[in-house]
Amino acid sequence: MSGNARARRFYERHGWIDTGLIDYLAATEEGSVSIPAHRYNKRVTQNADKEQR
């Protein structure tokens, strides 16, 4: 998702915060492959379910 600006805007518009780049290790038959990605975090509260109703 590193180069996917549309996806990044979607997450940010829905309250997710980009905390930086990570190297995601994807498993393959030949071993692991490092894939650059952004890590997103979102604060979740007990009242979040009630607020969405």
C-alpha positions as CSV (number, residue, x, y, z in Angstrom):
1,M,0.0,0.0,0.0
2,S,3.0,2.2,0.1
3,G,2.3,3.7,-3.3
4,N,-1.5,3.7,-3.1
5,A,-2.5,7.3,-2.4
6,R,-6.3,6.5,-2.8
7,A,-6.1,3.8,0.0
8,R,-4.1,6.1,2.2
9,R,-6.7,8.9,1.9
10,F,-9.5,6.4,2.7
11,Y,-7.8,5.3,6.0
12,E,-6.9,8.9,7.0
13,R,-10.5,10.1,6.3
14,H,-11.8,7.4,8.6
15,G,-9.6,8.4,11.6
16,W,-6.6,6.1,11.0
17,I,-3.2,7.7,11.7
18,D,-0.1,6.8,9.6
19,T,2.6,5.9,12.1
20,G,5.3,5.3,9.4
21,L,6.8,2.9,7.0
22,I,7.4,-0.8,7.9
23,D,8.8,-3.7,6.0
24,Y,6.1,-6.4,5.9
25,L,7.5,-9.9,5.6
26,A,5.3,-11.9,3.3
27,A,5.7,-15.7,3.2
28,T,6.3,-17.4,-0.1
29,E,7.2,-20.9,-1.1
30,E,10.8,-19.8,-1.6
31,G,11.0,-17.9,1.8
32,S,10.0,-14.4,2.9
33,V,9.8,-11.3,0.8
34,S,10.0,-7.8,2.3
35,I,7.2,-5.5,1.2
36,P,7.2,-1.8,2.1
37,A,4.0,-0.7,3.7
38,H,2.5,2.0,6.0
39,R,1.3,1.1,9.5
40,Y,-1.9,2.7,10.5
41,N,-3.3,2.9,14.1
42,K,-6.7,4.0,15.4
43,R,-7.7,4.6,18.9
44,V,-10.7,2.5,20.0
45,T,-12.8,3.3,23.0
46,Q,-15.6,1.5,24.8
47,N,-18.1,4.0,23.5
48,A,-17.0,3.6,19.9
49,D,-19.8,1.1,19.2
50,K,-22.5,3.4,20.7
51,E,-21.2,6.4,18.8
52,Q,-21.6,4.7,15.4
53,R,-25.3,3.9,16.0
